[in-house]
Amino acid sequence: MCEHKWIYQMSNYKCEKVGYYTTEYYRIDTYYCEKCCEIKEKVNQCESRNIRDGKPYWWK
């Protein structure tokens, strides 16, 4: 059994329209284990916004 040592690899960004005026923004971070090379994805940010409010500050 591996005692994981997670290393940050990259972030992916996803945007979905959930209503006529509402959009959900996601930031999905990818990590890998330095010892066994297992890959893990984690949704770190999820935010719903009205169209007129603009994009979140963390959006690429």
C-alpha positions in Angstrom: 0.0 0.0 0.0 1.4 3.4 -1.0 1.6 6.3 1.4 0.8 8.9 -1.2 2.8 12.0 -1.6 0.5 14.2 -3.8 2.1 16.7 -6.2 0.1 19.4 -8.0 0.1 18.9 -11.7 -2.3 21.3 -13.4 -5.8 22.9 -13.3 -8.6 22.5 -15.8 -11.5 25.0 -16.1 -15.1 24.2 -17.0 -18.1 26.4 -17.5 -21.7 25.2 -17.7 -24.9 27.1 -18.4 -27.5 25.9 -15.8 -30.2 28.4 -16.4 -31.1 31.2 -18.8 -29.1 33.8 -16.8 -26.9 31.5 -14.6 -23.6 29.9 -15.3 -21.5 27.5 -13.1 -17.8 27.8 -13.1 -15.5 24.9 -12.0 -11.8 24.7 -11.3 -10.6 21.1 -11.3 -7.1 20.5 -10.0 -5.1 17.4 -10.9 -2.6 15.8 -8.6 -0.3 12.8 -9.0 1.4 10.6 -6.4 5.2 10.9 -6.6 5.6 7.3 -5.4 3.1 5.2 -7.3 2.0 7.7 -10.2 -1.7 7.5 -9.3 -3.7 10.5 -10.5 -6.4 12.2 -8.6 -8.7 15.1 -9.7 -10.4 17.4 -7.2 -13.0 20.1 -7.8 -11.5 23.0 -5.8 -13.8 25.8 -6.9 -17.4 25.7 -7.9 -19.4 29.0 -8.2 -22.7 29.9 -9.7 -22.9 33.4 -11.3 -25.5 35.5 -13.0 -24.4 36.6 -16.5 -24.3 40.3 -15.5 -22.0 39.6 -12.5 -19.1 38.5 -14.8 -16.6 35.7 -14.2 -15.2 34.7 -10.8 -11.8 36.2 -9.8 -10.1 32.8 -10.0 -11.3 32.0 -13.5 -8.4 31.8 -16.1 
